Amino acid sequence: MPDLPPPLDTPLRTLLGPGPSDTHPRVLAALARPTIGHLDPEYLRIMNELQQMLRRVFRTQNPMTLAISGTGSAGMEAAVVNLIEPGDSMLVCVNGVFGGRMADVAGRAGANVTKIECPWGEVFSVDDIKAALETSRPKVVGIVMAETSTGAWQPIEEISRVVHEAGALLLVDVVTSLGGVPVEVDAWNIDAIYSGTQKCLGCPPGLAPVSFSARAMEVILNRRTKVQSWYLDISMLASYWGTERVYHHTAPINMTYALYEALRIVLEEGLDACFARHRQNHLALRAGLETLGIGMAAQEGHQLPMLNAVHIPPGIDDRAIRKGLLDRFNIEIGGGLGAFAGKVWRIGLMGHSSRRANVLLLLSALEQLLQEAGHAFEPGVSLAAAGKIYSAAAK
Amino acid sequence: MPDLPPPLDTPLRTLLGPGPSDTHPRVLAALARPTIGHLDPEYLRIMNELQQMLRRVFRTQNPMTLAISGTGSAGMEAAVVNLIEPGDSMLVCVNGVFGGRMADVAGRAGANVTKIECPWGEVFSVDDIKAALETSRPKVVGIVMAETSTGAWQPIEEISRVVHEAGALLLVDVVTSLGGVPVEVDAWNIDAIYSGTQKCLGCPPGLAPVSFSARAMEVILNRRTKVQSWYLDISMLASYWGTERVYHHTAPINMTYALYEALRIVLEEGLDACFARHRQNHLALRAGLETLGIGMAAQEGHQLPMLNAVHIPPGIDDRAIRKGLLDRFNIEIGGGLGAFAGKVWRIGLMGHSSRRANVLLLLSALEQLLQEAGHAFEPGVSLAAAGKIYSAAAK
């Protein structure tokens, strides 16, 4: 067939960028199970189990916990458009690309959006939010817990308190954080939350886990207007994911298989062990990079373990190093977005990608490329530093 | 792990319902290829090839031909919300569930919706559309080519002429028809079209192929208001799927692999051969069912080959037969929706499910169950009738 493209062939990469992360082989095997119908009793059983596992990972009892049939950004849109009616006010906290995206989504949903901003890489204090709440009196406050564009780790618990004192609902983006650091939907009193599958859950992109509190559902079920999106209308999705099983749209069956298996892997390891692994590999990477003169871009004390935004050393060509990693080592890392373009690399250690072997491989490959580029350091120094972290942990 | 659900296990079904259809084994293997990044040069190459193949299947030169990151209903919503601005008028033709859904989606997008209806199972005539156009003067006319709820095959070409004479844009649903019967985007002058992957393309659900004409893109790029959906905004998606490759959202990588392989299989067989296969298996099924006293529900001459809505014989228990097929034969067929609930079965012969072996298996299983239920016929009669069609074709 000379006029057809070649049969599918794909390279074998090590994914150490901002996501997707490497998909666990068990998840790939689940993806390839033969498709069944979306109303098959066996599929409904899989959905039930999936919901239970999602509740455990989100640490919530919310009945309305499910997977939206789209990627993380569809989860963001679902959270916003179900809570917002035209004319509602929403406060959006912007310290990177994804806060900015949330403000755009809210504006398109008809919200009167108030944005508060802080510099890229920094996080919001409780006082920042309190001050904004005094002037804007929003119905909903939206904030990103793990800014994938900067690596900043935004504390949520204290902010939730002031948001609720002001009578607002709290909407949190945990696309990059879920499965990598603690996320406590019930304990922190989060009203709407969304994530993606392709970060710390080790599943390909394509679904967006979401959860809505009882308070959020009350607001949603008492809307004056229809949700602008039919596809993302939670009250209709509730009838399919709930006990009635009313057909809404055809679910992405094989992606559901994949998420089932990915959640099972996370829960087999245990959430706390999973968080500890993410933290340990982060510390090893960080120790290694420091010896090469490469520091973290996010505010000290607020560095995410799974997304390491790091300063590109002066004189080093961003694209040449990333191209070298990809072409010669099959390693993907991410470049900077927006204000960080050309200035930072984003190194992901997420889900199945968060492994010692990957930390050592990356440091080794980076040393080689940086040395060729004339960057001065003692060869092997970063591997030794990372090794120390692992040795200390093994004792 | 006693508190965890069992490892993923899924039954082996033969999917002869309204979709999903059976996924081809080569497509399952493609799904399970290791994930790569959505900005990887190799992934961008796959996207390019995928777009070329989509254009061939849609029979179009439209640059704006791509796969939306959601199921068919997300494709419907994408087509509607990009063309419609609040206050625009839209004419929607409703003769089943999916026309009704389109009217709902359009209303949520702020359209002034005019619905014209015809009985379930029937199709619209050119005169029906002409009359409606004279009174409503819409910006967009929406119509379903293959009503999955009724099996009715709506002709498009003539309608397109009168729609364009009235200065309107034509939006067509080909979720169930694409790959099973001819769909000619350019020759029929269709402005916006959407499909799903899980019907005649033989791929799991999760992506929605869409295409927009130059005229539609002119309307979209000259909107006064932002598209209400950020996730489905075609002008932003154009920058990712176009030459600039500007990051929009993380694409569903493995589902893209699957669609690539599925389209390659369709094009290897050849579209005309694919349509002929769908037609032949339909004729064999129909001949077999007729001997059992089971007739088609759609208007004579407008019966879709891939979706056979058939009348349940008097005195036969809808659910008992479907349960028997599933539990004893691992065969899924569909029940009726809406006005057809309890009255029709929907038998799909789509994509990889459209095979002789499946027609013979279904007739054989149905004979057994109907006989047990006391329905009178000569055993083997339906298989002989189907066999005649195949024998005639083999000569």
Contacts between the chains, C-beta under 8 A, distances in Angstrom:
chain1	res1	chain2	res2	distance
A	1	B	267	7.6
A	1	B	268	6.0
A	4	B	53	7.8
A	4	B	264	6.1
A	4	B	267	5.7
A	4	B	268	6.7
A	5	B	49	3.8
A	5	B	52	6.9
A	5	B	53	6.9
A	5	B	260	7.8
A	5	B	264	7.0
A	7	B	261	7.8
A	7	B	264	6.9
A	8	B	30	5.1
A	8	B	33	6.9
A	8	B	46	7.4
A	8	B	257	5.9
A	8	B	260	5.3
A	8	B	261	5.1
A	8	B	264	7.3
A	10	B	33	4.7
A	10	B	34	6.9
A	10	B	36	5.8
A	10	B	42	6.4
A	10	B	46	7.4
A	10	B	257	6.7
A	11	B	36	6.2
A	11	B	40	7.5
A	11	B	42	5.2
A	12	B	34	5.9
A	13	B	34	7.3
A	13	B	36	5.0
A	13	B	37	7.0
A	13	B	40	6.8
A	15	B	35	6.8
A	15	B	36	7.2
A	15	B	37	6.2
A	17	B	37	5.7
A	19	B	250	6.3
A	20	B	35	5.1
A	20	B	36	7.9
A	20	B	37	6.4
A	20	B	38	7.1
A	20	B	250	6.5
A	20	B	253	6.2
A	22	B	34	7.2
A	22	B	35	6.8
A	23	B	34	6.4
A	23	B	35	4.4
A	23	B	254	7.4
A	28	B	31	8.0
A	28	B	32	4.4
A	28	B	33	7.7
A	28	B	34	6.7
A	28	B	254	7.9
A	29	B	32	6.5
A	30	B	8	5.1
A	31	B	28	8.0
A	31	B	31	4.6
A	31	B	32	5.4
A	31	B	254	6.0
A	32	B	28	4.4
A	32	B	29	6.5
A	32	B	31	5.3
A	32	B	32	3.8
A	33	B	8	6.9
A	33	B	10	4.8
A	33	B	28	7.6
A	34	B	10	6.8
A	34	B	12	5.8
A	34	B	13	7.2
A	34	B	22	7.3
A	34	B	23	6.4
A	34	B	28	6.7
A	35	B	15	6.8
A	35	B	20	5.1
A	35	B	22	6.8
A	35	B	23	4.4
A	35	B	198	7.5
A	35	B	204	4.9
A	36	B	10	5.8
A	36	B	11	6.2
A	36	B	13	5.1
A	36	B	15	7.2
A	36	B	20	7.9
A	36	B	332	7.5
A	37	B	13	7.0
A	37	B	15	6.2
A	37	B	17	5.7
A	37	B	20	6.4
A	37	B	332	4.8
A	38	B	20	7.1
A	38	B	205	7.4
A	40	B	11	7.5
A	40	B	13	6.8
A	40	B	326	7.4
A	40	B	332	6.4
A	41	B	326	7.9
A	42	B	10	6.4
A	42	B	11	5.2
A	46	B	8	7.4
A	46	B	10	7.4
A	49	B	5	3.8
A	52	B	5	6.9
A	53	B	4	7.8
A	53	B	5	6.9
A	69	B	70	5.7
A	69	B	71	5.6
A	69	B	74	7.2
A	69	B	206	7.3
A	70	B	69	5.8
A	70	B	70	4.8
A	70	B	74	6.7
A	70	B	231	6.5
A	71	B	69	5.5
A	71	B	249	5.3
A	71	B	250	5.2
A	71	B	251	7.5
A	71	B	252	6.3
A	72	B	249	7.2
A	72	B	250	6.7
A	73	B	230	7.1
A	73	B	231	5.3
A	73	B	249	4.0
A	73	B	250	7.7
A	74	B	69	7.2
A	74	B	70	6.7
A	74	B	231	5.0
A	74	B	249	7.8
A	77	B	229	6.5
A	77	B	230	6.0
A	77	B	231	4.9
A	101	B	230	7.0
A	104	B	230	5.7
A	105	B	230	4.7
A	107	B	226	7.4
A	108	B	226	5.4
A	108	B	227	7.2
A	108	B	228	5.2
A	108	B	229	6.9
A	108	B	230	5.7
A	109	B	228	7.2
A	196	B	250	7.0
A	198	B	35	7.5
A	198	B	250	6.1
A	198	B	253	7.9
A	204	B	35	4.9
A	204	B	252	6.8
A	204	B	253	5.5
A	204	B	254	4.2
A	204	B	255	7.6
A	205	B	35	8.0
A	205	B	38	7.4
A	205	B	250	4.5
A	205	B	251	6.7
A	205	B	252	5.2
A	205	B	253	6.0
A	206	B	69	7.3
A	206	B	206	6.0
A	206	B	252	3.7
A	206	B	254	7.3
A	206	B	255	5.6
A	226	B	107	7.4
A	226	B	108	5.4
A	227	B	108	7.2
A	228	B	108	5.2
A	228	B	109	7.2
A	228	B	228	5.3
A	228	B	229	7.8
A	229	B	77	6.5
A	229	B	108	6.9
A	229	B	228	7.8
A	229	B	229	6.2
A	230	B	73	7.1
A	230	B	77	6.0
A	230	B	101	7.0
A	230	B	104	5.7
A	230	B	105	4.7
A	230	B	108	5.7
A	231	B	70	6.5
A	231	B	73	5.3
A	231	B	74	5.0
A	231	B	77	4.9
A	247	B	337	7.4
A	249	B	71	5.4
A	249	B	72	7.3
A	249	B	73	4.0
A	249	B	74	7.8
A	250	B	19	6.3
A	250	B	20	6.5
A	250	B	71	5.2
A	250	B	72	6.7
A	250	B	73	7.7
A	250	B	196	7.0
A	250	B	198	6.1
A	250	B	205	4.5
A	251	B	71	7.5
A	251	B	205	6.7
A	252	B	71	6.3
A	252	B	204	6.8
A	252	B	205	5.2
A	252	B	206	3.7
A	252	B	255	7.3
A	253	B	20	6.2
A	253	B	198	7.9
A	253	B	204	5.5
A	253	B	205	6.0
A	254	B	23	7.4
A	254	B	28	8.0
A	254	B	31	6.1
A	254	B	204	4.2
A	254	B	206	7.2
A	254	B	255	8.0
A	254	B	258	7.8
A	255	B	204	7.6
A	255	B	206	5.6
A	255	B	252	7.3
A	255	B	254	8.0
A	255	B	255	6.8
A	257	B	8	5.9
A	257	B	10	6.7
A	258	B	254	7.7
A	260	B	5	7.8
A	260	B	8	5.3
A	261	B	7	7.8
A	261	B	8	5.1
A	264	B	4	6.2
A	264	B	5	6.9
A	264	B	7	6.9
A	264	B	8	7.3
A	267	B	1	7.6
A	267	B	4	5.7
A	268	B	1	6.0
A	268	B	4	6.7
A	326	B	40	7.4
A	326	B	41	7.8
A	332	B	36	7.5
A	332	B	37	4.8
A	332	B	40	6.4
A	337	B	247	7.4
